[in-house]
Amino acid sequence: MSVTDAAAELTRTREPFVQATVVRAQKPTSAHAGDTALVRADGSIDGFVGGTCAEASVREYGLVALSTNEPLLLRIVPGEVAGASEEGAVTVANPCLSGGAVEIFLEPRVPAPRVLVVGDSPVAEALADLGRLLGFAVDLVAGDQAQPAAGDAALVVASHGRGEEPALTAALRLGVPYVGLIASRIRGAGVLASLDVTDEERSRVHSPAGLDIGGRTAAEIALSVLAELVAERRAAERHAPAPVPATAIDPVCGMTVAAVDSSPHVTVDGTTTWFCCAGCRSAFVEDPARYARTA
């Protein structure tokens, strides 16, 4: 499968990845401008953007770009001392390079957050229309067809009594961050009381859903719900910033590498050591005691 085909398949299945493209290469590096690879969420790489040591840096910073959802220009230079970093770019030293430098643009491709809207009411249709304009992947389904997923951003029920309880219950049990019910306070209270969930889960349902902006029309009600959803998502991001991908130092060459299963590694006496390439791993395995001080 080509890199292009792999990217299309990952996009179709809503799997996040980073597209790494060589934008500049100096001889004698083996990469060429235009070479492309994909970095998956587990750190595995499809395609070619340089040798194994360059690949280690692409894996490390590809995972960083994926966690922040921000593009990054990666400069890999030969030697032992990295140059200064700046906003949107980072320079790393690669002691394994045979010479020449390479610049690689890392572009995260993260699927749009999915919002599941249950119902065929005017409010449901307005939620779908406005939600897509805000960058959400909105699925509009009937109550008996709602299949929430743990990775969903939200589930909003606007079905006027049709298939409400199963959809709400499933979303709450899966831990969907935002769960909303379009209903009056009286009817909404009755629906919530009928749910077979814990009191803590029940308390997470926004009912009536949406900020109190005095909305009357379907579009205004949809606007209030999406505004509440966006506000909660941004607040969660501020209080729980993206985790920094784990890294380790290759004790053989001194490179910083991603501490993920797709990086070469070995476990000795219960301690896992990570490497930039199979060559460093082999050198360590032959004489672990030699590198024990820096491992």
N, C-alpha and C positions, 0 to 999 in steps of 0.2 A: 504494500500500500504506500502510495506516495505521501509526502508531507501534506500536500494540498488535500488529498483524500482523507488523511487522518484528521486534519483540522476540521473538515466538513462533518465527519462522523462525530467528533467530540462536541461540535456545536449542536448537532442534531440531538445528541443524548444529554445535552446540558451539563457537560463535564468541563470544569474550568481548566485552562491551560495557558501557557505563555508562548507566544511566537517569538523566536529569537532569529534575528536577521543580521547577517554580517553587512555592515555599511562601509567598512574600510579595512583593508588588510595590507600589511607591509611584508614583503619578502624577507626571509624565506618561510614564513608561516604557511601552513598547508591550507588554510581557509582562503576563500575568495569572496569578494563583494557579491552579495546576492545569495550566498549559501544560507539555508534556512533550516531550523530545527524547532521542535515543539518540546516544551518542558511540561510534563504532566504534574498533577497535584502530589503524586508520590515521589517526584524527583526523577522519574525515568525520562529519557530523552529519545525522541525519534528525529532522525535527520542528522545533518553534519554542519558544525560551525567551528571546527578546529579539532585538534588532537585531544587525547584523554585529559590532559592537565587543564587545557582551556575549557573543556567540557565540565570539569569540576567547578570552575568559577561560574559558568553559565547555569549550572544546577543550583548553586548557592544563591545567586542573585535573582535567578528566575523565580525561586520560591519566595524571595523577599518581595518581588514585584507582584506575585500572586497574592500574598498576604495583605499588601497595602492597596492593591488594585490601582497602582500608579505605574506608568511606563518609566523605563530607566535605560540610560545609555551606559553600557559596561565597556570600559577600556581595560584591556588586558595587555600588560607590558612585560617584557623580559626583565629579569633581575630579581633583587631581593627587597627593594624598597619601593613602596607604592607612592604615586604622586598624590596631590591633594584632591579631595572629593568636593563636589559642588552640588547645588540643588539640581536634581534630575539626572545626575551622572556620578559615577564612582570609578575610580582607577584602582586596579589591583595588580600586585606583582605576581608573576608566575615564574618561579625558578626553574620550571621544567621546559619552558619554551626554548626552542633552538635558536631563536632570534626573530626579530620583527614583532610588531604590535598588531593587535586586532581590536576593532571597535564593533560592538554588537548591540543592536537595539532590541530591548526586551519589552514586548507589548502584551500585557495581560488580557486574556479573553475570558472574562467572567460572565456567566449567563445572567441575564436580567432576573431580578428577584421575582418569583412567581406569586401572584395573588389569585386565589381561587374565589370566584364570586358565584354564589349559589342563588339561582332564581332566574326568571325571565321578565321581571318587572321593569318599569321604566328606570327605577333607581339602579337596578342591576346593570342595565344597558349603559347608563351614564357612567357608572363605576368603571365599566370596561373601556369606554371611550376615553375618559379622562386619565385612567390609570396607565394606558398605553402611551399617552402623551407625556406622562411623567417618567417613563422608562421602565415600567413594570411589565412583566409578561403576564397578562391577564387571561385566565381561562374562565369562561362563562359556562356553567353547567347546571343541570337540573339537580334537585336535592337528592334523588335516588342514584345519581351518577357521580356525586362528589366523592373524590378520593384524595383527601389531603395527604401531604407528605411532610416528613419532619423538616425538610429543607425549605418549605414554603415560607414566604415572608408574612402572609396573612391569609385568613379566610373570613369572608364577609357574607353573611346570609341575608338576602333580600328577596325572599321567596313568598312572603305573606302566608306563612303557615304550612308550606309544602316542603317536606323533607328537612326540616330545621334541626330536629334533635340528633339524628345520626351524624350529620355533617359537623355540628358543634361538638358533639362528644368525641368524634374521631380526632378533630383538630386539637382539642384540649389534651387528650391523652398522648398525642404525639409531641406536644410542647410547641405548637405553632406560636410564634411570638405575639401576633396580633389576631384576636378573634373578635369579630363584631357581629351584632345582630341588629338589623333594621326593624324596629318594632316600637310600639308605644311603651311607656314605662309599665303600664299594667299588664299588657300581654307579654312583654318581655320578661317580667318577673315570673309569670306563670311558666313560660318556656324554660327558663333557667332552673326553676324548682323541679321540673320534670326530668332534668338531665341526670344520668347515672354516672356522676363524677364526684370527686371530693369537693368539699367547700372551698378549698384553696384554688382548685381548678375553676370552679364556678365563678369565683370572684374575678378571674382574669377576663371574663367576657365583657366587652364594651356594649352596653345596652341601656339606652339607645346609643348606637354607634355614632361617632363623629363629635367634633367640637361644636359647642353651642354658638353658632353664628346666626341663628334665626332662619336657617334655610327652610324654604317652602317647596321649591320646585325640585324635580328629580336631580337636575344638574347641581343645584345648590346643596342638596343633601349629600350627593356623591362627593362634592368638593369638601364638605366638612369631614367626611370619613377619611378621605385620602390625606387631608391636612393632618388629622390625628395620627394616621399611620406613619406619615413622613416624620412628624415630630417625635414619635416614639422610637423610630429607627435611628434618627440622628442622636437622640439622647442616649440610646444604648451604645452607639459607637463612641460617644465621648466618655462614657463610664467604663467601657470595655474595649480599649483599642485593640487593633489586630495583633495577634501574638507574633512574636519574633521567631522565625524558624530556627530550630536548634542547629548549632554549628560545633565543630571540633577542630583541633589542630592536628594535622598530619605530622606525627613525630619524626618522620623520615625527611621530608622536604620542608616542613614548616608552613605549608599552605593551610589556609582556613577552608574547610569543606563542610558541606551540608551533612548533618548527622541523621541520615535517612537510609533506609534499607537499599535504595538504589545506588548509594555510594559504596565503593569497595570497603569492606570492614572485616574484622576478625575479633572473636571473643576469646580471651585467654584468662583463665582463673576468674571467670565471672566478670571481667572488665572488657568492654567493647571499645576498640580503637578504630578510627575512621581514617581513610586515605583518599588521596586525589586520584590514584590510578592503581591498577593491578601490580605495577612494578614496585611501588612503595609498599604495598601490602606484602609482596613476596619478600622484600628485604627485611621487613619487620618480623615476619614469621620465621625466617632463618635465624634470627638472633634477637628475640624480644628484649633480653636484658640490656642490650646496647642502647635501646631507645626508651628504657623504663623511666628515666629521669624526665623526659619531655612528653611522655605519653599522657 
